Amino acid sequence: EKYCGGRAWQLRRTGKRGDDSTARRRALQFVDAECGRCAPRQVQAVLPAHHPVDLERLRLLANAAALRLAREEEIARLYPEFEVGAMPPFGKVYGQRVFVDRCLVGEPEMVFNAGTHTEALCMHYGDFAELADPIVGTFGRPPAHRQEMDVRRRRASLHASPLPARKAEMKIKPPFP
């Protein structure tokens, strides 16, 4: 564990380029910094890596007339010292507003790219918030498979037979071979 400006952080190796599965397994929350363009400047959106960004919610939060994700060549120009797509979520240094999804607030461990696709920084949300000074809002969408699972569970509970009948059914036909 190292300290920078009184903030604790750790540097982790994530494996070969493009393979951050090791860090994701060990981390409580691996986050991505998405770069968006809205007039007159860029913004950074920080959210869990497995949550897609809801651009409309982010646009409303940013109070922008229009918002789109930045293209790779725009990101390369904005962050020439980092590998494309591996910029850390400290857009404030570049004069960008930083937005963080509400689900990350209070996370004891956040892991994000450290400028390369093979190294990651790990720090507590509170330390990140003091450095990045983010605007907190809800703009990440939970993964689609989770939403589908919730819908299936709700449907199953609506159509479930009463408990005694299910017990009788289980005696006749076990749930597995």
Stockholm file with secondary structure:
# STOCKHOLM 1.0

chainA/1-177         EKYCGGRAWQLRRTGKRGDDSTARRRALQFVDAECGRCAPRQVQAVLPAHHPVDLERLRLLANAAALRLAREEEIARLYPEFEVGAMPPFGKVYGQRVFVDRCLVGEPEMVFNAGTHTEALCMHYGDFAELADPIVGTFGRPPAHRQEMDVRRRRASLHASPLPARKAEMKIKPPFP
#=GR chainA/1-177 SS CEEETTEEEEEEECCSTTCCHHHHHHCSEEEEEEEEEETTEEEEEEEETTSCBCHHHHHHHHTCSCCEECCHHHHHHHCTTSCTTCCCSCGGGGTCEEEEEGGGTTCSCEEEECSSSSEEEEECHHHHHHHHCCEEECCBCCCHHHHHHHHHHHHHHHHCCCHHHHHHHHHHSCSCC
#=GC SS_cons         CEEETTEEEEEEECCSTTCCHHHHHHCSEEEEEEEEEETTEEEEEEEETTSCBCHHHHHHHHTCSCCEECCHHHHHHHCTTSCTTCCCSCGGGGTCEEEEEGGGTTCSCEEEECSSSSEEEEECHHHHHHHHCCEEECCBCCCHHHHHHHHHHHHHHHHCCCHHHHHHHHHHSCSCC
//
